[in-house]
Amino acid sequence: MLRLLAVVTVAAVVAVVLRRRPAGTTGDHARAGLLIAAGADFVPWAVYWGLLLP
């Protein structure tokens, strides 16, 4: 179950990266940037704990 949630989390971060729009408010850019940063931190953590390994 945790592996599935980890995969869904990474997929959601990838979707945010791909759908990022250049126009928008500063709050939108900050929110997307924080989400992308959290996702970038999550991936190595999940690999370390074996959640993204087959």
N, C-alpha and C positions, 0 to 999 in steps of 0.2 A: 504494500500500500504506500509506503514512504517513497519507494522508487517511482511509482506512478505519479505521485505529487511532485517529485523532483523533476521529472520529465515535463510535466504540465507547466511548471514554473519556468523552466528554461524555454519552452515553446512560447510562453506568454511574453517573456523578455525579448525573444527574437521577433515576435510580432510587433512589439512596440518599436523596436529598432527599425524594422522595415516600413512601418506606417508613420514614422515621424514626419511631421510637416514643417517646412521652413517658416511658414507664417503662423503667428499666434502670439499670445500674451507672454510676458516674462514668467508668469506663474506656471503656464503650461510647459515652457522650456525647462524650468527648474524641476518641475514634477517628473517630466520624462527623463531628465538627466539623473535625478536621484534613483529612479526606478532602474535605469540602465546600469548605474554604478552598483546598486544592490545586486542586480543580476550577475554582474561581472565578479562580485565577491562571492556570490552563491555557488557559481560553477566550480571553482577549485575546492571549496568546502565540501560540496556534494561528491566530488570525485575522491577527495581524501577519505570520506566516510563510506565510500563504496556505493553510493546511491545512483550514480550514473554509469557504473561499470556493468558489463553484461554478466 
